Amino acid sequence: MAYGLEEGVHRFYARLSGQSPDGETRDLFEKLAKAEVQHKERLWEEYRAVVEGPVTRESFEAGIVAETMEGGRTADQVLAQYPAWISDPRESLQLAMSLETDALDLYLRMAQKSRNEEAKGVFYRLAEEEKTHLRWLGEFLRGKLRPG
C-alpha cells in the first residue's frame, strides 16, 4: 500500500512540476517527485529483505495500485476537479502540504501497528522524511509567497 501511494504522489508532483507556471515552484515539485521515488526504492528494498524466495520488481509492481493517492483518487482526477492547483502556486503548495501530512500520518500509524521491529523502523524513517518535505514546503511558502 505504501509503495502504491508513493507512486501516486510521485505522479502528482511530476504533473505539477511539468505544468507549474512558476520556475521555483516547479523546481520544488521536481525535488519532491524525486523524493517519492527514493521512498519507493527504500520500500522495495525492505520488501525484498523480508519476502521469502525470489521476486522481481515487475511482479511486485504488478500487484500494486500505483495511480491512487491518499483518499483513493488519481492525480488526474484531483487536478481535473481543482484546476487552480496547477495555475496558482499557493494552492498547489498547500495541497502538497496536505498530501505530505497525510503520508506522515499514514507512516506513523503503520509504524505503531507493526509488530515487526524492522518494519516499524522503516515506517518511522519514512515519517521523518515526510516531516522534512513538510519543512521544505513551509519554508518555501513563508519565503516565496508572503501575503500582501
C-alpha positions in Angstrom: 0.0 0.0 0.0 2.8 2.4 0.9 4.6 1.8 -2.3 1.5 2.5 -4.4 0.7 5.7 -2.5 4.3 6.9 -3.0 3.9 6.3 -6.8 0.6 8.1 -6.8 2.1 11.1 -5.1 5.2 10.9 -7.3 2.9 11.2 -10.4 1.1 14.1 -8.8 4.3 16.0 -8.1 5.7 15.2 -11.6 2.5 16.6 -13.1 2.6 19.7 -11.0 6.3 20.2 -11.9 5.6 19.8 -15.6 2.7 22.3 -15.5 3.6 24.9 -12.9 3.8 28.4 -14.3 6.4 29.4 -11.7 10.0 28.1 -12.1 10.9 28.0 -8.4 7.7 26.2 -7.6 8.3 23.8 -10.5 11.8 23.0 -9.1 10.4 22.3 -5.7 7.8 19.9 -7.1 10.5 18.2 -9.1 12.6 17.8 -5.9 9.5 16.3 -4.1 8.8 13.9 -7.0 12.4 12.6 -6.8 12.0 12.2 -3.0 8.9 10.0 -3.6 11.0 7.8 -6.0 13.6 7.4 -3.2 10.8 6.3 -0.8 9.7 3.7 -3.4 13.2 2.4 -3.6 13.5 2.1 0.1 10.2 0.3 0.3 11.2 -2.1 -2.5 14.5 -2.9 -0.7 12.7 -3.5 2.5 10.2 -5.8 0.8 12.9 -7.8 -0.8 14.6 -8.3 2.5 11.5 -9.8 4.2 9.9 -11.8 1.3 10.7 -15.5 1.0 12.0 -16.7 -2.3 12.9 -14.7 -5.5 10.7 -11.9 -6.5 11.1 -9.5 -9.4 10.3 -5.8 -9.3 8.0 -6.3 -12.2 5.9 -8.9 -10.4 5.9 -6.8 -7.2 4.7 -3.7 -9.0 2.1 -5.6 -11.0 0.2 -6.2 -7.7 0.1 -2.6 -6.7 -2.4 0.1 -7.5 0.1 2.8 -8.3 -2.1 5.6 -9.6 -4.0 6.5 -6.5 -3.1 8.8 -3.7 -4.3 9.0 -0.2 -8.1 9.3 -0.5 -8.2 6.9 -3.4 -8.2 9.4 -6.3 -5.6 9.7 -9.0 -3.5 12.8 -9.7 -5.5 13.4 -12.9 -8.8 13.2 -11.0 -7.7 15.6 -8.3 -6.2 18.2 -10.8 -9.3 18.0 -13.1 -11.5 18.7 -10.1 -9.4 21.6 -8.9 -7.5 23.2 -11.9 -6.4 26.1 -9.7 -4.0 23.7 -8.0 -1.9 23.8 -11.2 -2.1 27.5 -12.0 -1.9 29.0 -8.5 1.4 28.2 -6.8 0.0 28.9 -3.3 -2.9 26.5 -3.9 -0.6 23.8 -5.2 1.8 24.2 -2.3 -1.0 24.0 0.2 -2.3 20.8 -1.4 1.2 19.4 -1.3 1.4 20.1 2.4 -1.9 18.3 2.8 -0.6 15.2 0.9 2.7 15.2 3.0 0.7 15.5 6.2 -1.5 12.5 5.1 1.7 10.5 4.3 3.2 11.4 7.7 0.0 10.2 9.4 -0.1 7.0 7.4 3.5 6.1 8.2 3.1 6.8 11.9 0.0 4.7 12.0 1.8 1.9 10.1 4.7 2.0 12.5 2.5 1.9 15.6 0.6 -1.1 14.3 3.6 -3.0 13.1 4.8 -6.0 15.1 8.0 -6.3 13.2 10.7 -4.0 14.6 12.5 -3.6 11.3 9.3 -2.6 9.5 8.5 -0.3 12.4 11.9 1.4 11.9 11.3 1.8 8.1 8.0 3.5 8.7 9.4 5.8 11.3 12.2 6.8 9.0 9.7 7.5 6.2 7.7 9.6 8.6 10.8 11.6 9.4 11.3 12.2 5.7 7.7 13.3 5.3 8.4 15.9 8.1 11.4 17.1 6.0 9.1 17.5 3.0 6.7 19.5 5.1 9.5 21.7 6.3 10.6 22.3 2.7 7.1 23.3 1.7 6.6 25.5 4.8 9.9 27.3 4.2 9.1 27.8 0.6 5.6 29.2 1.4 6.9 31.6 4.0 9.8 32.8 1.9 8.3 33.0 -1.6 4.6 33.6 -1.1 4.3 36.2 1.6 0.8 37.7 1.9 0.2 41.2 0.6 
